[in-house]
Amino acid sequence: MQTPASDAATAGIGNDAPKLSREILAGENRPLPPLVAEFLETLSNRTEATRIVYARTLCQLTDWIAQHPGSEGAFHAEQLSVTALSVYLEEMGVNGYSLSHRVRIKAVASRFARWLL
């Protein structure tokens, strides 16, 4: 079930925002990170499936960054760096993720980083 916080975090993503939010966060019962939600608003011309991939990828990346020292448990835009992304992609490779998956992560993260600027 969607919470009021997740409604607020996904406001403006489009008419299918509640469905998109449920798809992304199925079983996690938490809202999208605010910057991710804002970024997804810019992808309104993309298919729902594309936005779901972007949201899942960015939620995983921002969660990973938020778990590291200096983040105080939350993602901040200035923490997304070339070094952070390189370490994340290296960990993904060590954990058995395919090269094609890591290339997709890099593409999504790069677009998000350009938007953050």
C-alpha positions as CSV (number, residue, x, y, z in Angstrom):
1,M,0.0,0.0,0.0
2,Q,1.3,3.4,-0.9
3,T,1.9,5.9,1.9
4,P,1.3,9.6,1.9
5,A,5.1,10.2,1.9
6,S,5.5,8.1,-1.3
7,D,2.6,10.0,-2.9
8,A,4.5,13.3,-2.2
9,A,7.8,11.9,-3.4
10,T,6.3,10.8,-6.7
11,A,4.0,13.8,-7.3
12,G,4.4,15.2,-10.8
13,I,5.8,12.0,-12.4
14,G,2.7,11.7,-14.5
15,N,-0.8,10.2,-14.3
16,D,0.7,6.8,-13.6
17,A,2.8,7.9,-10.6
18,P,1.1,5.7,-8.0
19,K,1.6,2.6,-10.2
20,L,5.2,3.6,-11.0
21,S,5.9,4.1,-7.3
22,R,4.4,0.7,-6.4
23,E,6.4,-1.0,-9.1
24,I,9.7,0.5,-8.0
25,L,9.3,0.1,-4.3
26,A,7.3,-3.2,-4.2
27,G,7.7,-4.6,-0.8
28,E,10.0,-1.9,0.5
29,N,7.3,0.5,1.9
30,R,9.4,3.6,1.5
31,P,9.2,6.7,-0.8
32,L,11.6,7.5,-3.6
33,P,14.5,9.7,-2.6
34,P,13.5,13.3,-3.3
35,L,16.2,14.0,-5.9
36,V,15.4,10.7,-7.7
37,A,11.7,11.7,-7.7
38,E,12.5,15.1,-9.1
39,F,14.7,13.6,-11.8
40,L,12.0,11.1,-12.8
41,E,9.7,14.1,-13.5
42,T,12.0,15.0,-16.4
43,L,11.6,11.6,-18.0
44,S,7.8,12.1,-18.6
45,N,8.4,11.5,-22.3
46,R,9.9,8.0,-21.6
47,T,8.0,4.8,-21.2
48,E,6.9,3.6,-17.8
49,A,9.3,0.6,-18.1
50,T,12.2,3.0,-18.8
51,R,11.3,5.2,-15.8
52,I,11.1,2.1,-13.6
53,V,14.6,1.0,-14.6
54,Y,15.9,4.5,-14.0
55,A,14.2,4.6,-10.6
56,R,15.4,1.2,-9.4
57,T,18.9,1.9,-10.6
58,L,19.1,5.3,-8.9
59,C,17.5,4.1,-5.7
60,Q,20.1,1.3,-5.4
61,L,23.0,3.7,-6.2
62,T,21.8,6.4,-3.9
63,D,21.1,3.9,-1.1
64,W,24.7,2.5,-1.5
65,I,26.2,6.0,-1.4
66,A,24.1,6.8,1.7
67,Q,25.5,3.8,3.6
68,H,29.1,5.1,3.3
69,P,31.0,7.4,5.7
70,G,30.2,11.0,5.6
71,S,26.7,10.6,4.3
72,E,24.9,10.6,7.7
73,G,22.6,7.9,6.2
74,A,21.1,10.1,3.4
75,F,22.1,10.7,-0.2
76,H,23.4,14.2,-1.0
77,A,24.0,15.3,-4.6
78,E,27.6,16.2,-3.9
79,Q,28.4,12.6,-2.9
80,L,27.8,11.4,-6.5
81,S,31.4,11.5,-7.9
82,V,33.4,9.7,-10.5
83,T,35.2,7.9,-7.7
84,A,32.0,6.8,-6.0
85,L,30.5,5.5,-9.2
86,S,33.7,3.7,-10.1
87,V,33.8,2.0,-6.7
88,Y,30.1,1.1,-7.0
89,L,30.6,-0.4,-10.5
90,E,33.6,-2.3,-9.3
91,E,31.6,-3.8,-6.4
92,M,28.8,-4.7,-8.8
93,G,31.3,-6.6,-11.0
94,V,32.8,-8.4,-8.0
95,N,29.3,-9.4,-6.9
96,G,28.7,-11.0,-10.3
97,Y,26.7,-8.4,-12.2
98,S,27.2,-8.5,-15.9
99,L,29.1,-5.9,-17.9
100,S,25.9,-4.9,-19.8
101,H,24.1,-4.3,-16.5
102,R,27.1,-2.2,-15.2
103,V,27.1,-0.2,-18.5
104,R,23.3,0.5,-18.0
105,I,24.1,1.7,-14.4
106,K,26.8,4.0,-15.7
107,A,24.5,5.5,-18.4
108,V,21.7,6.1,-15.9
109,A,24.0,7.6,-13.3
110,S,25.6,9.8,-16.0
111,R,22.3,11.2,-17.1
112,F,21.3,11.8,-13.4
113,A,24.6,13.5,-12.8
114,R,24.2,15.8,-15.8
115,W,20.7,16.7,-14.5
116,L,22.1,17.4,-11.0
117,L,24.5,20.0,-12.5
